[in-house]
Amino acid sequence: MSVSPVSDNAMRANIFAAGAVLWRRNPTARNRFEVAVVHRPRYDDWSFPKGKLDPGETAVVAAVREIEEETGISARLGRYLGKVTYPVPGHRKLKRVDYWAAAERSGRFVPNDEVDELRWLAPDDAFAALSYPMDHTVLRRFQTLPPDTATVLIVRHGKAGSRKNHRGDDRHRPLDAAGRAQAQALVPQLLAFGADSVVAADRVRCVQTVQPLADRLGVEIAVETSLTEEEYGADPQLGRKRALELAQRGGVPVICSQGKVIPDLVRWWAEHDGVVAPNTRNRKGSTWVLSLAGDRLVAVDHIDSPLPPTPA
């Protein structure tokens, strides 16, 4: 299942939350997986780790924060599992919770004010433990694909003003103030997916979009000519080949490119591997989250903006 976590429907809710199906390999049977279910004494229920967004926070960042706050475990997000929207009992409010698959990275559970018990269960056993049908829906989505997918993040560069108003070589057109804000906001969002290397098309605005992330990681940006609009338009096969090479290199690469490259690249990749990509606008500063099992693309998700939603 592949659904965009940011859409016009999000504005119908006035409470936003995020969570995850946190998973790990079974310690004694590494070919099996377990998911974490948590008990909240305040409600006396069993659910997945989740919680409301803090002011100025996106769902992606909130999901990772809530996992760590409730379980003590740091996690890396993977594919998007969709949203659940429901009315809040006793209030004229609608709550939306976005969910991701999330791989355990480090840490251990310590009981706290919100969660007093955590159980690692086989997915089939988790169904019986979970208190709410909506969590069953999220778990079924999780089970549709293998959990241990690799991730490639494709980012469209941030806002850079108007081409016609830029004097000089357009290759050197920089980000404007809004674009610089997007570049900073992308850092925690991309880190939530475990970003560890950075590639940018050979344009100043592309490099500037991922420079804050590269600075945070302490890595150099690899500049890629084949992913500029001009080079990709002249030879798309070369750009596609390069993207596949980056995906197969391992880790979680971030690739920043341009508006006339990314839609065709994502569409080609999805069609090549038989995946349906979201039909969504490729806005500046947006991120495509590509999930791969082995060398095959299995899911394509889209995050419309690195900036937090504004409730209606």
LOBAVEX-885972 format. One record per residue (C-alpha): residue number from 1; x negated, y negated, z negated. Coordinates in pm, 1 decimal, m for minus. Each point is the difference from the previous one (the first is absolute). Layout:
<rs>
@voza = NUM | xx = X | yy = Y | zz = Z
...
</rs>
This chain:
<rs>
@voza = 1 | xx = 0.0 | yy = 0.0 | zz = 0.0
@voza = 2 | xx = m133.6 | yy = m341.7 | zz = 91.5
@voza = 3 | xx = 174.3 | yy = m312.7 | zz = m120.0
@voza = 4 | xx = m117.6 | yy = m359.5 | zz = m28.4
@voza = 5 | xx = m14.3 | yy = m99.0 | zz = m367.2
@voza = 6 | xx = 61.5 | yy = m363.8 | zz = 78.6
@voza = 7 | xx = 308.6 | yy = m97.7 | zz = 199.1
@voza = 8 | xx = 294.5 | yy = m234.6 | zz = 0.2
@voza = 9 | xx = 187.2 | yy = 254.0 | zz = m214.4
@voza = 10 | xx = m244.5 | yy = m73.8 | zz = m282.5
@voza = 11 | xx = 155.2 | yy = m341.4 | zz = m46.2
@voza = 12 | xx = 333.7 | yy = 154.5 | zz = m98.1
@voza = 13 | xx = m150.9 | yy = 117.1 | zz = m327.6
@voza = 14 | xx = m78.3 | yy = m241.6 | zz = m279.9
@voza = 15 | xx = m211.7 | yy = 233.7 | zz = m212.9
@voza = 16 | xx = m307.3 | yy = 156.7 | zz = 158.6
@voza = 17 | xx = m194.3 | yy = 297.6 | zz = m129.2
@voza = 18 | xx = m253.5 | yy = 251.5 | zz = 127.7
@voza = 19 | xx = m114.6 | yy = 347.8 | zz = m87.8
@voza = 20 | xx = m156.3 | yy = 316.4 | zz = 132.1
@voza = 21 | xx = m3.5 | yy = 373.8 | zz = 11.7
@voza = 22 | xx = m336.9 | yy = 43.7 | zz = m168.6
@voza = 23 | xx = m163.8 | yy = 326.5 | zz = 103.1
@voza = 24 | xx = m313.6 | yy = 204.2 | zz = m57.2
@voza = 25 | xx = m139.1 | yy = 337.4 | zz = 95.3
@voza = 26 | xx = 76.6 | yy = 276.1 | zz = m247.7
@voza = 27 | xx = m315.6 | yy = 31.3 | zz = m215.0
@voza = 28 | xx = 0.6 | yy = 380.2 | zz = 18.5
@voza = 29 | xx = 143.0 | yy = 46.9 | zz = 352.1
@voza = 30 | xx = m145.9 | yy = m268.7 | zz = 224.2
@voza = 31 | xx = 223.2 | yy = 90.8 | zz = 294.2
@voza = 32 | xx = 308.1 | yy = m99.6 | zz = m202.7
@voza = 33 | xx = 123.9 | yy = m343.3 | zz = m99.0
@voza = 34 | xx = 165.6 | yy = m140.6 | zz = m309.5
@voza = 35 | xx = 199.9 | yy = m317.6 | zz = m51.8
@voza = 36 | xx = 24.4 | yy = m209.9 | zz = m315.3
@voza = 37 | xx = 333.4 | yy = m57.2 | zz = m172.0
@voza = 38 | xx = 16.3 | yy = m230.4 | zz = m301.1
@voza = 39 | xx = 231.5 | yy = m23.7 | zz = m298.3
@voza = 40 | xx = 119.6 | yy = m345.3 | zz = m105.2
@voza = 41 | xx = 120.2 | yy = 4.9 | zz = m362.2
@voza = 42 | xx = 195.0 | yy = m322.8 | zz = 45.1
@voza = 43 | xx = 234.3 | yy = 174.1 | zz = 244.1
@voza = 44 | xx = m73.0 | yy = 362.5 | zz = m95.4
@voza = 45 | xx = m45.5 | yy = 87.1 | zz = 365.9
@voza = 46 | xx = m253.7 | yy = 163.7 | zz = 232.1
@voza = 47 | xx = m101.7 | yy = m187.5 | zz = 312.6
@voza = 48 | xx = m289.7 | yy = m104.9 | zz = 217.3
@voza = 49 | xx = m227.8 | yy = m284.0 | zz = m112.7
@voza = 50 | xx = 155.0 | yy = m331.1 | zz = 104.8
@voza = 51 | xx = 67.6 | yy = m353.2 | zz = m117.5
@voza = 52 | xx = 96.9 | yy = m353.0 | zz = 94.2
@voza = 53 | xx = m223.1 | yy = m229.1 | zz = 201.8
@voza = 54 | xx = m179.3 | yy = m271.0 | zz = m191.3
@voza = 55 | xx = 41.3 | yy = m358.2 | zz = 130.4
@voza = 56 | xx = m209.3 | yy = m49.8 | zz = 311.8
@voza = 57 | xx = m55.9 | yy = 374.2 | zz = 45.3
@voza = 58 | xx = 76.9 | yy = 224.2 | zz = 295.6
@voza = 59 | xx = 155.0 | yy = 345.0 | zz = m24.5
@voza = 60 | xx = m324.2 | yy = 162.1 | zz = 113.8
@voza = 61 | xx = m204.5 | yy = m158.9 | zz = m276.5
@voza = 62 | xx = 273.9 | yy = 56.6 | zz = m257.8
@voza = 63 | xx = 17.1 | yy = 371.6 | zz = 79.0
@voza = 64 | xx = m368.9 | yy = 50.7 | zz = m82.6
@voza = 65 | xx = 19.9 | yy = m220.2 | zz = m310.0
@voza = 66 | xx = 309.5 | yy = 177.8 | zz = m133.8
@voza = 67 | xx = m157.1 | yy = 342.6 | zz = 48.0
@voza = 68 | xx = m300.5 | yy = m101.0 | zz = m205.2
@voza = 69 | xx = 200.9 | yy = m179.2 | zz = m268.5
@voza = 70 | xx = 240.9 | yy = 289.0 | zz = m50.1
@voza = 71 | xx = m238.5 | yy = 291.8 | zz = 42.2
@voza = 72 | xx = m355.1 | yy = m129.6 | zz = m52.3
@voza = 73 | xx = m91.0 | yy = 139.9 | zz = 342.3
@voza = 74 | xx = m140.4 | yy = m202.9 | zz = 288.4
@voza = 75 | xx = 142.4 | yy = 104.0 | zz = 334.4
@voza = 76 | xx = m37.2 | yy = m52.0 | zz = 372.9
@voza = 77 | xx = 315.5 | yy = m55.7 | zz = 202.2
@voza = 78 | xx = 69.7 | yy = 201.2 | zz = 312.9
@voza = 79 | xx = 309.0 | yy = 14.2 | zz = 215.6
@voza = 80 | xx = 317.7 | yy = m189.6 | zz = m74.9
@voza = 81 | xx = 292.8 | yy = 204.7 | zz = m135.4
@voza = 82 | xx = 272.1 | yy = m255.1 | zz = 55.1
@voza = 83 | xx = 212.3 | yy = m207.2 | zz = m233.6
@voza = 84 | xx = 281.4 | yy = 62.1 | zz = m243.0
@voza = 85 | xx = 254.0 | yy = m277.2 | zz = m61.8
@voza = 86 | xx = 258.5 | yy = 15.4 | zz = m276.5
@voza = 87 | xx = 208.1 | yy = m228.0 | zz = m223.6
@voza = 88 | xx = m127.0 | yy = m68.5 | zz = m350.6
@voza = 89 | xx = 259.6 | yy = 119.8 | zz = m255.6
@voza = 90 | xx = 156.7 | yy = m285.8 | zz = m193.2
@voza = 91 | xx = m136.7 | yy = m267.8 | zz = 235.6
@voza = 92 | xx = 103.4 | yy = m150.2 | zz = 332.1
@voza = 93 | xx = m342.1 | yy = 84.0 | zz = 136.9
@voza = 94 | xx = m137.4 | yy = 233.0 | zz = 264.8
@voza = 95 | xx = m335.9 | yy = 166.8 | zz = m57.9
@voza = 96 | xx = m232.0 | yy = 121.1 | zz = 274.6
@voza = 97 | xx = m283.7 | yy = 240.7 | zz = m68.9
@voza = 98 | xx = m263.1 | yy = 76.3 | zz = 267.2
@voza = 99 | xx = m188.6 | yy = 329.1 | zz = m32.3
@voza = 100 | xx = m328.3 | yy = 135.2 | zz = 133.4
@voza = 101 | xx = m187.4 | yy = 324.8 | zz = m25.9
@voza = 102 | xx = m297.3 | yy = m67.9 | zz = m228.7
@voza = 103 | xx = m306.9 | yy = 216.8 | zz = m54.0
@voza = 104 | xx = m151.8 | yy = 23.8 | zz = m347.4
@voza = 105 | xx = m348.1 | yy = m154.9 | zz = m8.5
@voza = 106 | xx = m115.3 | yy = m20.6 | zz = m361.3
@voza = 107 | xx = 117.4 | yy = m53.0 | zz = m356.3
@voza = 108 | xx = 213.4 | yy = 202.1 | zz = m238.4
@voza = 109 | xx = 339.8 | yy = m36.8 | zz = m156.1
@voza = 110 | xx = 32.0 | yy = m164.9 | zz = m341.9
@voza = 111 | xx = 348.8 | yy = m41.1 | zz = m152.2
@voza = 112 | xx = 112.5 | yy = m362.6 | zz = m6.5
@voza = 113 | xx = 303.5 | yy = m217.9 | zz = m73.0
@voza = 114 | xx = 160.1 | yy = 72.9 | zz = 338.2
@voza = 115 | xx = m89.5 | yy = 365.8 | zz = 53.0
@voza = 116 | xx = m52.4 | yy = 254.6 | zz = m275.5
@voza = 117 | xx = m51.9 | yy = 313.0 | zz = 211.1
@voza = 118 | xx = m130.6 | yy = 91.3 | zz = 344.9
@voza = 119 | xx = 40.2 | yy = 338.6 | zz = 163.8
@voza = 120 | xx = m180.8 | yy = 126.4 | zz = 309.5
@voza = 121 | xx = 242.1 | yy = 229.9 | zz = 181.2
@voza = 122 | xx = 22.0 | yy = 186.9 | zz = 326.6
@voza = 123 | xx = 234.2 | yy = m200.5 | zz = 226.1
@voza = 124 | xx = 270.8 | yy = 266.0 | zz = m13.1
@voza = 125 | xx = m10.4 | yy = m5.6 | zz = m380.6
@voza = 126 | xx = 11.0 | yy = m379.1 | zz = m4.6
@voza = 127 | xx = 350.0 | yy = 2.9 | zz = 149.9
@voza = 128 | xx = 136.4 | yy = 163.2 | zz = m315.2
@voza = 129 | xx = m183.1 | yy = m243.1 | zz = m227.9
@voza = 130 | xx = 97.8 | yy = m327.6 | zz = 170.3
@voza = 131 | xx = 303.7 | yy = m175.2 | zz = m147.5
@voza = 132 | xx = 129.7 | yy = m185.6 | zz = 305.9
@voza = 133 | xx = 121.7 | yy = 112.5 | zz = 344.8
@voza = 134 | xx = m179.3 | yy = m296.1 | zz = 162.0
@voza = 135 | xx = m331.5 | yy = 140.8 | zz = m125.7
@voza = 136 | xx = 92.8 | yy = 330.6 | zz = 163.7
@voza = 137 | xx = 37.5 | yy = m192.1 | zz = 327.3
@voza = 138 | xx = m345.5 | yy = m155.0 | zz = m37.1
@voza = 139 | xx = m153.0 | yy = 338.7 | zz = m84.4
@voza = 140 | xx = 157.4 | yy = 159.7 | zz = 307.9
@voza = 141 | xx = m155.9 | yy = m274.3 | zz = 212.4
@voza = 142 | xx = m334.9 | yy = 70.9 | zz = m164.9
@voza = 143 | xx = 27.8 | yy = 369.3 | zz = 87.7
@voza = 144 | xx = 59.0 | yy = m58.3 | zz = 371.0
@voza = 145 | xx = m375.8 | yy = m35.7 | zz = 62.6
@voza = 146 | xx = m322.7 | yy = 113.7 | zz = m167.0
@voza = 147 | xx = m94.3 | yy = m241.1 | zz = m279.7
@voza = 148 | xx = m374.2 | yy = m5.4 | zz = 70.6
@voza = 149 | xx = 5.9 | yy = m227.1 | zz = 304.3
@voza = 150 | xx = m279.7 | yy = m231.4 | zz = 109.2
@voza = 151 | xx = 78.9 | yy = m368.1 | zz = 51.1
@voza = 152 | xx = m92.8 | yy = m254.7 | zz = 265.2
@voza = 153 | xx = 104.1 | yy = m362.6 | zz = m54.4
@voza = 154 | xx = 48.1 | yy = m222.0 | zz = 305.1
@voza = 155 | xx = 40.2 | yy = m370.0 | zz = m77.2
@voza = 156 | xx = 102.0 | yy = m282.4 | zz = 229.2
@voza = 157 | xx = m207.8 | yy = m308.3 | zz = m69.1
@voza = 158 | xx = 149.8 | yy = m278.2 | zz = m208.4
@voza = 159 | xx = 147.3 | yy = m325.3 | zz = 122.7
@voza = 160 | xx = m243.7 | yy = m214.2 | zz = 195.5
@voza = 161 | xx = 200.7 | yy = m292.3 | zz = 130.8
@voza = 162 | xx = 79.9 | yy = m50.9 | zz = 366.8
@voza = 163 | xx = m229.3 | yy = 107.4 | zz = 279.8
@voza = 164 | xx = 90.8 | yy = m306.5 | zz = 204.0
@voza = 165 | xx = m92.0 | yy = m232.9 | zz = m285.9
@voza = 166 | xx = m342.2 | yy = 155.5 | zz = m51.1
@voza = 167 | xx = m289.1 | yy = m180.7 | zz = 163.9
@voza = 168 | xx = m278.9 | yy = 215.5 | zz = 129.5
@voza = 169 | xx = m43.0 | yy = 372.5 | zz = 45.8
@voza = 170 | xx = 308.9 | yy = 183.8 | zz = m124.0
@voza = 171 | xx = m220.2 | yy = 285.0 | zz = m119.5
@voza = 172 | xx = m111.9 | yy = m231.6 | zz = m277.5
@voza = 173 | xx = 345.5 | yy = m118.3 | zz = m110.8
@voza = 174 | xx = 8.2 | yy = 33.9 | zz = m380.3
@voza = 175 | xx = 276.7 | yy = 83.8 | zz = m242.3
@voza = 176 | xx = 211.2 | yy = m288.7 | zz = m119.7
@voza = 177 | xx = 102.5 | yy = m53.6 | zz = m364.2
@voza = 178 | xx = 287.0 | yy = 251.1 | zz = 27.0
@voza = 179 | xx = m231.8 | yy = 253.1 | zz = 160.1
@voza = 180 | xx = m257.0 | yy = m38.6 | zz = m274.4
@voza = 181 | xx = 273.2 | yy = 62.5 | zz = m257.3
@voza = 182 | xx = 99.3 | yy = 315.1 | zz = 189.1
@voza = 183 | xx = m362.4 | yy = 116.5 | zz = 6.3
@voza = 184 | xx = m29.1 | yy = m33.0 | zz = m376.9
@voza = 185 | xx = 334.6 | yy = 173.0 | zz = m56.5
@voza = 186 | xx = m106.1 | yy = 291.2 | zz = 219.9
@voza = 187 | xx = m281.8 | yy = 96.2 | zz = m238.5
@voza = 188 | xx = 203.4 | yy = 167.8 | zz = m278.0
@voza = 189 | xx = 244.4 | yy = 141.1 | zz = 254.4
@voza = 190 | xx = m270.5 | yy = 175.9 | zz = 201.4
@voza = 191 | xx = m186.7 | yy = 111.5 | zz = m312.1
@voza = 192 | xx = 321.0 | yy = 167.8 | zz = m119.3
@voza = 193 | xx = m40.0 | yy = 243.2 | zz = 292.0
@voza = 194 | xx = m367.7 | yy = 58.1 | zz = m80.4
@voza = 195 | xx = m152.9 | yy = m216.3 | zz = 274.1
@voza = 196 | xx = m376.4 | yy = 58.0 | zz = 8.9
@voza = 197 | xx = m127.9 | yy = m122.7 | zz = 337.0
@voza = 198 | xx = 82.4 | yy = m297.5 | zz = 221.2
@voza = 199 | xx = 6.3 | yy = m43.9 | zz = 377.2
@voza = 200 | xx = 107.9 | yy = m313.9 | zz = 185.7
@voza = 201 | xx = 52.6 | yy = m91.8 | zz = 361.3
@voza = 202 | xx = m259.5 | yy = m246.2 | zz = 126.3
@voza = 203 | xx = 200.2 | yy = m312.5 | zz = m83.5
@voza = 204 | xx = m64.2 | yy = m246.0 | zz = m281.8
@voza = 205 | xx = 360.6 | yy = 19.6 | zz = m121.1
@voza = 206 | xx = m17.1 | yy = 380.0 | zz = m20.5
@voza = 207 | xx = m326.7 | yy = m4.5 | zz = m192.3
@voza = 208 | xx = 128.4 | yy = m270.0 | zz = m235.8
@voza = 209 | xx = 316.7 | yy = 200.6 | zz = m71.2
@voza = 210 | xx = m195.3 | yy = 291.9 | zz = m145.6
@voza = 211 | xx = m299.6 | yy = m190.8 | zz = m136.9
@voza = 212 | xx = 148.7 | yy = m28.6 | zz = m352.4
@voza = 213 | xx = 52.0 | yy = 377.6 | zz = m3.0
@voza = 214 | xx = m354.3 | yy = 64.4 | zz = 122.2
@voza = 215 | xx = m132.6 | yy = m233.5 | zz = m268.5
@voza = 216 | xx = 196.0 | yy = 186.1 | zz = m267.9
@voza = 217 | xx = m127.7 | yy = 335.6 | zz = 123.6
@voza = 218 | xx = m354.3 | yy = m126.3 | zz = 50.7
@voza = 219 | xx = m13.4 | yy = 130.3 | zz = 358.0
@voza = 220 | xx = m85.2 | yy = m146.2 | zz = 337.9
@voza = 221 | xx = 271.6 | yy = m50.2 | zz = 262.4
@voza = 222 | xx = m60.1 | yy = 206.3 | zz = 312.4
@voza = 223 | xx = 92.1 | yy = m221.5 | zz = 295.9
@voza = 224 | xx = 172.1 | yy = 192.0 | zz = 279.8
@voza = 225 | xx = 20.1 | yy = m153.2 | zz = 347.7
@voza = 226 | xx = 223.1 | yy = 273.9 | zz = 144.8
@voza = 227 | xx = 289.3 | yy = m107.1 | zz = m226.6
@voza = 228 | xx = 23.9 | yy = m359.4 | zz = 123.0
@voza = 229 | xx = 297.1 | yy = m85.2 | zz = 222.5
@voza = 230 | xx = m219.0 | yy = m57.1 | zz = 304.6
@voza = 231 | xx = m205.0 | yy = 318.6 | zz = m29.8
@voza = 232 | xx = 296.8 | yy = 214.9 | zz = m100.3
@voza = 233 | xx = 208.5 | yy = m137.5 | zz = 285.5
@voza = 234 | xx = m276.6 | yy = 84.8 | zz = 246.4
@voza = 235 | xx = m62.8 | yy = 349.2 | zz = m140.4
@voza = 236 | xx = 253.0 | yy = 118.8 | zz = m258.4
@voza = 237 | xx = m142.8 | yy = 352.8 | zz = 5.7
@voza = 238 | xx = m326.6 | yy = m127.7 | zz = m144.1
@voza = 239 | xx = 177.3 | yy = m177.4 | zz = m285.9
@voza = 240 | xx = 215.1 | yy = 304.9 | zz = m72.3
@voza = 241 | xx = m303.6 | yy = 225.9 | zz = m1.3
@voza = 242 | xx = m176.1 | yy = m232.9 | zz = m242.4
@voza = 243 | xx = 301.2 | yy = m4.9 | zz = m234.1
@voza = 244 | xx = 8.7 | yy = 381.8 | zz = m3.2
@voza = 245 | xx = m372.7 | yy = 8.9 | zz = m76.9
@voza = 246 | xx = 49.4 | yy = m234.1 | zz = m294.8
@voza = 247 | xx = 285.4 | yy = 216.4 | zz = m130.2
@voza = 248 | xx = m207.2 | yy = 316.7 | zz = 23.6
@voza = 249 | xx = m297.1 | yy = m154.0 | zz = m179.6
@voza = 250 | xx = 162.2 | yy = 51.7 | zz = m338.8
@voza = 251 | xx = 85.3 | yy = m235.1 | zz = m281.0
@voza = 252 | xx = 269.6 | yy = m263.9 | zz = 38.2
@voza = 253 | xx = m96.9 | yy = m241.8 | zz = 277.4
@voza = 254 | xx = 160.6 | yy = m339.5 | zz = 47.3
@voza = 255 | xx = 16.5 | yy = m114.3 | zz = 363.0
@voza = 256 | xx = 92.6 | yy = m362.9 | zz = 68.9
@voza = 257 | xx = 105.0 | yy = m88.4 | zz = 353.1
@voza = 258 | xx = 232.0 | yy = m217.5 | zz = 207.8
@voza = 259 | xx = 365.5 | yy = m19.8 | zz = 94.1
@voza = 260 | xx = m36.4 | yy = 136.0 | zz = 353.4
@voza = 261 | xx = m208.4 | yy = 295.8 | zz = m113.7
@voza = 262 | xx = 168.9 | yy = 144.4 | zz = m308.8
@voza = 263 | xx = 352.8 | yy = 73.7 | zz = 132.7
@voza = 264 | xx = m134.5 | yy = 190.1 | zz = 299.3
@voza = 265 | xx = m262.1 | yy = 184.0 | zz = m206.5
@voza = 266 | xx = 251.0 | yy = 108.7 | zz = m265.0
@voza = 267 | xx = 262.3 | yy = 94.2 | zz = 259.2
@voza = 268 | xx = m249.6 | yy = 205.0 | zz = 200.9
@voza = 269 | xx = m131.7 | yy = 176.1 | zz = m310.0
@voza = 270 | xx = 350.4 | yy = 79.6 | zz = m125.0
@voza = 271 | xx = 116.7 | yy = 131.8 | zz = 337.2
@voza = 272 | xx = m320.2 | yy = 200.2 | zz = 41.2
@voza = 273 | xx = 65.4 | yy = 187.8 | zz = m326.2
@voza = 274 | xx = 380.5 | yy = 8.2 | zz = 17.5
@voza = 275 | xx = 73.1 | yy = m247.2 | zz = m280.0
@voza = 276 | xx = 273.0 | yy = m265.3 | zz = m2.8
@voza = 277 | xx = m140.7 | yy = m340.7 | zz = m93.2
@voza = 278 | xx = 219.4 | yy = m266.3 | zz = m161.6
@voza = 279 | xx = 153.5 | yy = m244.0 | zz = 244.9
@voza = 280 | xx = m116.5 | yy = m316.0 | zz = m169.6
@voza = 281 | xx = m165.4 | yy = m330.8 | zz = 75.8
@voza = 282 | xx = m378.1 | yy = m3.7 | zz = m13.6
@voza = 283 | xx = m31.5 | yy = m320.1 | zz = m203.0
@voza = 284 | xx = m329.0 | yy = m168.9 | zz = m79.5
@voza = 285 | xx = m142.5 | yy = 136.1 | zz = m322.7
@voza = 286 | xx = 206.7 | yy = 318.9 | zz = 22.0
@voza = 287 | xx = m142.2 | yy = 348.1 | zz = m55.4
@voza = 288 | xx = 63.4 | yy = 332.3 | zz = 171.6
@voza = 289 | xx = m60.0 | yy = 298.2 | zz = m226.8
@voza = 290 | xx = m87.2 | yy = 307.8 | zz = 203.7
@voza = 291 | xx = m1.7 | yy = 337.8 | zz = m176.0
@voza = 292 | xx = m189.7 | yy = 291.8 | zz = 151.5
@voza = 293 | xx = m11.1 | yy = 370.1 | zz = m79.8
@voza = 294 | xx = m329.6 | yy = 118.8 | zz = 140.9
@voza = 295 | xx = m39.6 | yy = m181.5 | zz = 330.9
@voza = 296 | xx = 375.1 | yy = m31.8 | zz = 62.1
@voza = 297 | xx = 210.1 | yy = m304.3 | zz = m78.5
@voza = 298 | xx = 301.6 | yy = 104.1 | zz = m209.4
@voza = 299 | xx = 153.6 | yy = m328.6 | zz = m121.5
@voza = 300 | xx = m1.9 | yy = m367.9 | zz = 90.9
@voza = 301 | xx = 116.4 | yy = m264.3 | zz = m247.4
@voza = 302 | xx = m0.6 | yy = m377.7 | zz = 22.1
@voza = 303 | xx = m40.6 | yy = m268.7 | zz = m265.3
@voza = 304 | xx = 132.0 | yy = m324.4 | zz = 137.0
@voza = 305 | xx = m191.6 | yy = m239.9 | zz = m224.6
@voza = 306 | xx = m265.3 | yy = 1.8 | zz = m272.1
@voza = 307 | xx = 195.5 | yy = m272.7 | zz = m178.4
@voza = 308 | xx = 267.5 | yy = 77.4 | zz = m262.3
@voza = 309 | xx = 372.2 | yy = 2.5 | zz = 89.3
@voza = 310 | xx = 222.0 | yy = m291.0 | zz = m91.9
@voza = 311 | xx = 335.6 | yy = 113.0 | zz = m139.8
@voza = 312 | xx = 308.7 | yy = m141.4 | zz = 171.2
</rs>
